[in-house]
Each structure stands twice: as C-alpha cells, then as structure tokens.
Amino acid sequence: MRARHAISGWLLLLVALHALVLFAGFFAPYDPTEQDRNSPYLPPMRLHFVDNQGHFHARPFAFAVKLREGSFDQYEEEGTRALPLKFMVRGANYRLLGLLPSRLHLFGAESEKIYLLGSDAYGRDQLSRFLYGGRVSLFAGLLGAGVTIVLGLCVGAAAGYYGGWRDDLLMRLAELFLALPWLYLLFALRAFLPLAVSPLEAFLLIIAVLGAVGWARPARLVRGVVLSAKERDFVRAARGFGATDGHLLRRHILPATSGVLLTQAAILVPQFILAEMTLSFLGLGVPEPVPSWGNLLSGLQQYSVLVSYWWMYLPALIMLPFFLGYLGLGSELQERTEAYKIGS
Amino acid sequence: MKPARGNCSSQRILFPLLFVLAASFALPTAASPPQKSSKDELLVVPGEIGRSGGRLVVALRAEPKTLNPLIAADAPSREVISAMQADLVHINRPTQLTEPALAKSWKISPDGLRYTLVLRSGLKFSDGYPLDADDVLFTFHVYLDEKVHAPQRDLLLFDGKPISVHKTDSQTIVFQLPKPYGVAERMFDGWAILPRHLLEKPYEEGKIAQLGALGTPPNQWAGLGPFRLKEYVAGQRLVLERNPYYWKTNEKGNRLPYLDELVFLFVPSADAQVLRFQSGETDVISRLGAENFSVLSRQPGDYTMLDAGPGLEYNFLFFNLNDATEKTPAEIVQRQKWFREGKFREAVSAAIDREAIVRLVYQGRGAPLWGLVTPGNRRWQDEKLPHPARSLEKARALLKEAGFSWTAASIGESALLDSGGKPVEFSMITSSSNADRAKMAALIQDDLKQLGMRVQIVPLEFRSLLDRVTQTKEYDACVLGVVSTDADPNVDINVWLSSGGTHLWNPSQAHPATSWEAEIDRLIDEQKYARTFEQRKKLYDRAQELLWEYQPMIFLASPDILAGAKKSVGNFRPAVLEPYVLWNVEQLNLKNNAVNATR
C-alpha cells in the first residue's frame, strides 16, 4: 500500500513537470529564439514585494536594469522604475501543443522584458529556452531510452533464453557495438547526411542514434537476468507442464527483468540528454536557434562562461527534479516488483 | 658553451659600431668594403634595458610539427621557428615597416629588377659557425628547388620564372628579378637563412624535407635567431636556450637576448591556457578570445592585460558561386540563382548588424568590417570604402528590386519568396570548433530572419568544412575567417585572384567567371609589378571597392589582438602581426626577483 502511494507521488511530480514543458508556449513568457541584443548575459531579475519607500505591493515587481556605460555585461538596477509582474498577458505568438495558435502567456511585464532566469549570450530568455528546450530533450531522452530498452530487451532475452550459437552471435555483436569508436562513426554519418537537417529530422535522428548506440549494455544485463531466471524451479516446472517458449518468456522470465530495465531507463534518460549535447556539437543535434537542454548546457563548456555568469548553471539545477523524478519512479517500481515477488 | 663566454668580452668593443651601421644605409653597395671586417656589426635595438637571465614560459595550442622552415605550415611551428631563425630583411611588427636584419643594407636598381643586399659581418649561426653569402645562395637554391616543395616557393616565382641569386663577394648578394615587384624589400621577410654546413649533405641526398623533427639532437640544428634548441619532451614541452652568437645588442651594448631559456608548453585548449596563465605556470598569453580576456582583466592578478587593437583577422560570409557541374545537387543549383543575384548579396550585407557582432561576439573588442583589409592594417586600409549602417529597409528595397516578394504575415514572420514563388531557405556552414564564428552565424541567422529568409546553421568539423568549400563545393553559404600573416595585402593574393585556391566563393578558376573578377585579377596583377606604394595602394583600393560593389564576400568583423603578461615581464609590447607577443622575444626579460629561479 505504501509503495503504491509513493508511485503516484513520483508520477504526479513527473506529470506536472512534463505538463510544464509540454505547454511551454503558455508557461514561457517569451519566444525562446528572440534575441535582445542590448541585454546579453543579463543576470536573473529579483522579484520584490516592497519598494524603495517601504510600501508593500501584493503584485510582485522587478526593477528595470540598464547596461553600465561602456560595459558589455555589467548591469545595474534602476531603483526607480518598477516592472510589475502581470498574469495572463498577451505576448509572442505560439501554437499550443503545436496546433492551437495563441498569444496568451502565464506571466510577463508590460513595457520591458522580465528575465527570471537571466539571459544568454544573445539576450534570449533562459526560462523560455529551458521550457521549450525540455520539449526536445525530454522526449528525445524518453523515446531514445524506450528504443534502447526495447532493443536491449529483445536481444538480451533472445540471447539468454535460447543460448548456444544465438547467444554467442548476439553477445559478440553487443561487444562489437560497445567497442566501436562512436565519435568517428558519427563524423562519417554526418558526412552521409544532407547538409541541412531540419529540427524535426534532427530530433528523429537523435533518437535513432541514441537507440543504436545504447542497446548493447541493457541487452547484456537482460541476458544475465534471463539466464538465471530460466533455471528457477517454477520456470522448469512450467516447462515440464508443457508451457511454450512464448508463454514462459511472457509470464515468468521477462517480468523478472523489469527491475533491471526500469533502473536502466531511469539512468538512460539523463544520460541521453547529455549525449544530445555531444551530438549538437558534432552538428547532429538540434540546430540553432531551437533550444534544447543540451544546447543550454553546452555554454558551460567555456571557462569564461563558467566563472562569469553563474545563472548559466540554473538550467542544470532545474533539470534535477526531472531526473530525480525518473530515478524515484524507477526505484519505486522496482521495489514494487520485489514486494510483489516476495508476496507471491 | 665555450665560445659563448669568449664572446661576452668582445662585445663591449663593438659599441661604437652603432654609427657605422647607420651610415651604411646611405652608402651605395659598391662602396661597402669587400673584404671581411674583423669586427662584428651588431644591430642595436632601442627599448628598455632589461636584466639578463631567467626563463620565460609560453603555451602553444599544439605541438609544432617541425623546426624546419622549409616545410613548416602550422602556426605553432611558425611561432617556434621565428624564435630560432632570422631573415635578411625584417618587417618590424609594430611599425609594419621593414628594417635591416641579417642584411645591414640593401639597394634596389632604378629599373626595380636588381636587389643588392649586404650582409652584416661577423654573423654566426647558433652553433658558432660563421655565415657568409654562400649560405644565402644555398638557402634560396633550396627554397626554389621544386623537389623540396617549400610552401613559400611560389612567392619567388614571377610569371612562372624564378628569381635568380648570385654573390659578388662573401658579404654581398644580388637578387635578379624577372619583373619589377611592388612588394620590394618586404619580400625578404620570413625567409629563414639556413645553415649550409649542416644541411648541404642531406639536401644532396634528397633528405632535407625529413630534417627538423622536434627530437633532433641540439648540436645538429642551428639558426640565426635569438634562441637555439635545447630539449624536447614529447607531448609536454620544447625548451630553447639563449643563442650566444645572436646579432642584436641593447643600447648599452650587451648582446641580446636577455632570457636564458624560452620554454614552450603544449597546452591544447584555450581555456586550459588561461588556467595555466592564471596559476602562474606561463608568463605570457596571446591569441586570447574576448571572453577569456575579460575574465583575466576582471580578476585581479599579478599580470597586465593589453588590447593591441584590431588585428589582421577578417571574418566574412560568402555564398556558393561555383559553376554548377552535373554532380551539383539540384537544390544548390536552384539556390545559386539567388546567390548570383548581386542585389540579393547586397541585401544580405545591408541586413547584417555588424555592430552587434562586435559587441556580442567580441564584447566590443573588435572592429566592424566592410572590406578585406582590416583597420589593424593601417597603411593599406581603404578609407574611401563606405561604412553604411545596418538598414533593413534598404535590404527589403533591394530584394524587391530583384523580384523577391513576401507572403502575407500570418503567424510569425512573413517568408521571403523568389520570383518563382519559392521560399528563400538555405543553410550556412561554420566551423564547430570556433565559438566566435558560430555566434556570428547565430546573429546573422536572426538578422536574415527579419528579411523573411530561413537560414539553418550547420556546424561542421573544420576539415570537412574546408573540403566542402574547396573540393566538393556542396554548400550554400559559409561563415569563415582568415588571418593575414603580413600587413602587405599580397599575402592574401590567393583570395583575390580568381585562379587562387582560397578565392573561396569560386576557387581555382581557369578563367575568371565574371567581368568584375577579371577586373580584380587585372588590378592585382598590375599592382604586383607597380613600383611605388602609392600606385599599389591605388590599385588595391580599387580592387577593394569592386569587392564591396559585388559583395562575393560579405565582411563582418575583425577581433582585437589581446594578450597578457606577468607584471615581471619587461618589454612586453604585443603587436597586431604574428607572432603577437614573441615578435621581440630577444628583448623580453624578467625583472628583479623572477630571475633567480633559474640561477
């Protein structure tokens, strides 16, 4: 009972977070590709409730900032000009879920822009980029992990269950895939592809590449579990009663791999989001100016960004609840299967 | 080591030679004494007097490929070689003018065909072996030898005919040119004079191009530069030591260089170089990006950061204007119809916000660019070139004139359509390892979006980018940059000439594809043989104006040369020409306490 409750907790968290990302157009205040060339690397604006005269305002506000004279990235707050935060404002065009055209945003300010998470090198709103970027990264990560797990499961189960030459063949293949120099293969792949890849093509490509690269490890893990599961007494008994291979796999053996697979999935999603960053660097990822979490993090590869603009770390920090959600869900699911096994 | 000590005592006597040297400029070459002088004629260089001793540590981005000036093509090799070798006439990096080096004087015949150079007397290679005219003859013989494949060889050919070199005595060399050459004595800069006593035998055996590996034993390698080889540790460092026979002195008459050792560390990434510099492991840093420069300037440390002003790097956007072959994909042929339209290119140029590039990419440490010659090249910059501000209205008007139209604005921006109703979409390739250019591309993409063009940025690994531009020619547009190695624009002649391999928008043409390219070819050829600077400048200015008129290259911006050094480094005066910081390496010195580290 306790375990069931926890699952719904983690699930709720993940559903809520994914909804944020899915409805990015509404939650994000601005167009993620819109540059504001007069405010590069603007630090996050602080929301205030009390103004300089000490008056309390129910509506939070930020102070307008201006670039310090002769500087590139040093700003100072203008204590006199307040930008009150407005809710349900009309702003940049977007399509809700890619379908419904709309201009409604959860919040915004009237005359000037409010940067709650600061801005990047081109003065683009980090919060909007984070929310929109999640659409690409989370779903590429999820689908990539899904493809990987399914492939790994099939190959691993086949190798472990049937054994013999099939096992040898599949496992040697898996070893080959683990040993391949992927970086160079990706270079070669890039050369074969047409020069310009649209964001959608890039997205599908990322999933395909992630799936193709990742299947070997879960396949080996699954094979191990299957090897031990198929020697269990109840499996032998079922076989003795004349159960078919399909039935044995479906009913007795594959359920035993769920724990391993779920943990793998929970690890793979964050890992693939990072892999997407590498792909972006090779020109295989999502092209500029479309945001992705990989693109957001890649700025941190530069030393100067690392030491000068602390708010560039923020996307990494807000990714944590997402990853935590996956890990939590994975371990709870695993616990539940264990509990079920002990109980049976 | 022994000859080194013997030399120190003799150099005091040489001090009065300063005026002899100055006088020899005015003397015609025939009047210079033919017999070998018993005294050494050293070059006295002005500058603050430094302390002798100590070691200076510098970081290189990569391990140099070779020490051999005949085959060196990469920047780290050139940087190391410039500290170990010397040329007959040298271009002073800060003034960008020529000054005497191994040759104490030169004379050009009235017809501009005969250059007579007189060597300093008493010159010795870093192994103590004396230099004479035969070494110079040997050097140019080797550079000209086709079998050696020296990359600079083309510069000694005039319409395919080589320059001829002979000596009149052991100090005097005559260069006979097939045609007058506008570059004049500047052409002698950068030709390292080679030690015949070490290289003649390998040359005759055909092995000279294999020499000069970094692991060469120090006693088998010599040059005329301020430093000589001492030690090489693969993957880590190259150590050079003071050349005791160097031919320059300071104003007090002490032989240069000041430093005992010059150490090159191999530090592969720019960020790692910054960290090494910050931690005090290296003494100077150059080739800095604006971001790292401001990080270093902001954090107080025991170093000085200097902005030497705009350098000679020019960044530009160009479109694929190559002739289509049967292999060219149909989409590219289709898009080339836009690219070939002069007004289209002009519109793109008008829409680009160059000021924003300078501000956002270089943090203001750079200059917007409208022509190939950068503001850092003071003598050759064309002041008459227009510098129009960004104008989207003008860009739209130009596109309209050229028959383009726009879709009605629905959601988002309206799209640009060509006369056939096709939306204008193309890709722009850029090097994935160059963050600055990737940023420029992102800004241009946004600028062009406002004209309704959909541009996709494709970051490519640098080699595959070059392959696309020069070999397969399968690309739409490209953002690239070139660093001129000298202020004289002739170093970029292969960019200008339609037959040149780096005439990027349409390289290595058999015949100029357009009339304006033919005209540029003619102007550049003419200036090559023009006699005076003014004549050449006029022709170059005209070529630049043509380039501006037709915009095959849309110039963007030029970054400043940024450098830094520990406060203890004396004579630190970075120049905008390569090697930015080490051009006066013989004068660099370590003040007070820093010296005793090596004692």
Interface residues (C-beta under 8 A of the other chain):
Chain A: T33 Q35 R37 P40 F72 D73 N93 R95 P101 A121 Y122 F187 R190 A191 L195 A196 V197 S198 F281 L282 G283 P287 E288 P289 Q302 Y303 S304 V305 V307 S308
Chain B: D271 V274 L275 G289 E291 N292 S294 V295 R298 Q299 D353 A356 R359 L360 Q363 G364 I411 G412 F426 S427 I429 S432 A435 A438 K439 A441 A442 L443 Q445 D446 Q456 I457 V458 P459 L460 E461 S464 R468 E474 Y475 D476
